[in-house]
Amino acid sequence: MDDSALNDNNNLEFKNRLDLTELQTSITKIKQEVGKVIVGQKDMVDMLIASLLAKGHSLIEGVPGVAKTVTAKLLAKSLSVGFSRIQFTPDLMPSDILGTSVFNLKNSEFEFKKGPIFSNMILIDEINRAPAKTQAALFEVMEEQQITIDGNKFLLDAPFMVLATQNPVEQEGTYRLPEAQLDRFLFKIDVDYPNLEDEIEILSREHQLQDQEKTNQITSFLTAEQIAKYQHLVTQVLVEAHLLKYIAQIIVATRSNPFLYLGASPRASIAILKSSKAFAAMSGRDFVTPEDIKRAAIPVLHHRVIVTPEREMEGVTSKQVIKQIIETVEIPR
């Protein structure tokens, strides 16, 4: 082989099957917009974007004051879509969320008045504050993107995403989410305290604001049509058969693990598939790698499995068990 042929081979550049340039540019812009206000919390922002691309919902858990609500609001503001915020309280009724039929005296007929759930991005603050009846009102809408009231079906506009927050510390006056409700969330995102450098940066930015509104700095730029386009692109990301088997092996391992009382369901394996595709697309690849699956596994699984009471008393967490399972399952080559 001559030198020119070798040089040609060296100059060959890998090209994706799918054009993900626009998607990556938009993701970078979202991160820049959110980063104008939020310091750190990069994992949370990444998972919220992945959740949007995978058409999933996210549960954000963390102590008060770590920017759970603000980040969700900023993400919504960077998108040119409808936004609703619902504060869950113990006296909240299902009709306060979904809407209710009101009698119209003019035409002597009942008219359905839509509730705040009829939007594109829904922020539910302190989801565990509302009783089970109100929480259950979200079941159908989160899974099927529709509501059935008085025998009538009402479809919600796409994109549709629920971002819910909860406080893991203060449990007085709260109602624990049942497993069936938790299973509706693609991710459970744990938000930690910022480190020292981030804390100093937070104080510095707050000092410089001088009474200005934080959210005024955010520009809305991504339309519903663009989001739908990106979501469709993500579904076309390639997943090899041996990687599908890898996902299945991880899920099956949760069902036979002696540390777990409840293993993961097929919905969990589908969630890992969808979110690993989103992570791949966010990285500029049109194919999934084992690292994408590993990255998706913990936020997808740790709220879907239950540690046995004996191990829980010993301080074992679901995250630790999932990490152990990932380490024991052989990575496909």
NORGILIN-V381464 format. One record per run of one state. SS is the DSSP state (A for helix, B for strand, O for the rest). FROM is the first residue (numbers start at 1). TO is the last residue. If there is no record, write none. Layout:
BEGIN
ss: {SS/SS}
from: {FROM/FROM}
to: {TO/TO}
END
This chain:
BEGIN
ss: {O/A/O/A/O/A/O/B/O/A/O/B/O/B/O/A/B/O/B/O/B/O/A/O/A/O/A/O/B/O/B/O/B/O/A/O/B/O/A/O/A/O/B/A/O/B/O/A/O/B/O/A/O/B/O/A/O/B/O/A/O/A/O}
from: {1/3/11/21/36/42/54/58/62/68/78/79/81/83/88/94/99/105/109/115/121/126/127/130/132/137/138/145/146/150/152/156/161/167/179/183/187/191/196/210/214/218/222/224/236/238/239/241/257/260/263/266/283/287/288/290/302/306/308/309/314/318/329}
to: {2/10/20/35/41/53/57/61/67/77/78/80/82/87/93/98/104/108/114/120/125/126/129/131/136/137/144/145/149/151/155/160/166/178/182/186/190/195/209/213/217/221/223/235/237/238/240/256/259/262/265/282/286/287/289/301/305/307/308/313/317/328/333}
END
